[in-house]
Amino acid sequence: MNRRTIVASKPMPVLSSLSASDFRSVVEIYAGLLRSHKEVINRLNVYPVPDGDTGTNMALTIESVAAELAQLPDAADLAAVCKAVAHGSLMGARGNSGVILSQLLRGLVEKFKVETQITPLVLAAALTHADVLARQAVARPIEGTILSVARAAALGANATFASLDAMVHSSRGAAAAALAYTPEQLPVLKQAGVVDSGGTGLLLLIDALCHVVAGDPLPDAPSLEGMKVIAHEEVKEHGDGGIADLRYEVMYLLEADDATMPAFREVWMGIGDSIVIVGGDGLYNCHIHTDDVGAAIEAALDAGRPRQIRVTDLLDEVVEEKWVREGVAEQLDHDDLDDLGPAPATSVVAVVVGEGIGRIFRSLGVRVLVRGGQSMNPSTAELVAAAQSTGSSEVIILPNNKNIRPVAEQVGSLVDFPVSVVPTSSIVEGFAALLAYDPGATAEENRVAMIASYEHVIAAEITQAVRDTATDAGEVKVGDWIGLNAKGVVAIADSVSLAAAGLLDALVTDAHELLTIIEGEDSTPANTRRIREFVSERFDHLEVEVHHGGQPLYPYLFGIE
């Protein structure tokens, strides 16, 4: 990997245009500024339900760009540099602010890439194009945010063409004035006594530009101790967007034909807010805040193929901090592993959601737990780290979700010990697989035995419909409770207990002996009692076990064996 050293303090002549190397320096210096200002920008984010952390998300996005640039030779031309910036920002964008930043960068490089030098005329056109694309990417643009600062930067650049030096200073002056005005546009900022966090992060890009063009000193990050932020938790609105009460942030890369995207956007407009869709040429980075996680992902399946799906519970501050700020898997720490005793020959890593489910998996012999599932998908790197932390010479991975299985399959090629994936698609299948787990057997021997074990189990679940649709079981309306198995919707009802009864009635036969019920966070004692009473009356031969899993979105999971 080729790494360039940027010496920020070295005196430089005033430039009349920017070369490929100069633009590359702007981006690399910007990455350093975001790194140093990250926590300050995070502190400015005062919305009651934060979109992760603005500083962290912007920094992670630009770090992905810097990683792409580091792969290029020093003599790379402007087209190659622009390609790396566009691809790195699209693939690495995190959170609402990161996705908007990636679109702003995309707008810049679309104008730069066809040039050999960035002249004042080209820079002004690029900043204008970036402003237009960013606003097009946001479903409901809100003033007083990063968008206002981006527009001001473009207008400031177009105010003078006397020289590149004069242009970048005019752009920065206008952007800084727009940032200072954001509290007048958003009451939540004025109440807290701060300016917009995303706009603050964007202004650092103009600072980097002024440094490279004119040798201006780079800003130092202010002390966190000196910052006074008065956050008002009772505020429920983000401008006119009204996103504060939407629980989940959904993000993924979407491979889709460009012609399908208008319909995709229309679906998303009906299920959420804080919508940002950036990209083109068949690949898009998509971000939404919504209560309808299923609909947000189903829309992608209708349009194309989603990947790298991330769902964050915006009301769960602990998970939010670990998932967005640190981007690490939730697993046992070293002390916990020591408490479990010496590592066996083959350990199990399991992806779980819900503390109760984690406890059950732990009791069945799982050594390392990774948080994930329907509401959160871990990365390959996180599963690699989990496998390496077991201390065993061989590892089994239970993904317990079909979306995680492809990621789990990559782990074996990234470590120097045998890893086998038991391709479980549900928590129930994971339970059944663990009944055949032998810590002393090899990973491959365990894989064969565990697959045979879970294949005897029928997995089913109850959830609530998030949109109207037609199924083989009948018409489903928003709010209906539906019972599903691997083949799709089996039962539809207006209550949890009736949907469960219809589901079990369709799946259980006289040959079945055991029903395992796993209660989710939305289960109730009354519904559990009704389900058990139905089973007792309808299938008096069936043994029933009930466990509390605490999983979101699915009040009941069933295993029939």
GIHU-V574375 format. One record per helix or strand of 3 or more residues. SS is the DSSP state (a for helix, b for strand). FROM is the first residue (numbers start at 1). LEN is the number of residues. Records with the same first field share a line. If there is no record, write none. Layout:
BEGIN
SS: FROM-LEN + FROM-LEN
END
This chain:
BEGIN
a: 20-25 + 54-17 + 78-15 + 95-18 + 120-18 + 146-12 + 164-22 + 187-6 + 197-18 + 224-3 + 258-12 + 293-11 + 317-10 + 334-6 + 355-9 + 380-10 + 402-7 + 411-4 + 427-8 + 443-12 + 496-12 + 525-14
b: 248-9 + 272-9 + 283-8 + 304-10 + 346-7 + 368-4 + 394-5 + 418-5 + 458-7 + 469-3 + 474-3 + 481-5 + 488-6 + 514-6 + 543-6 + 556-5
END
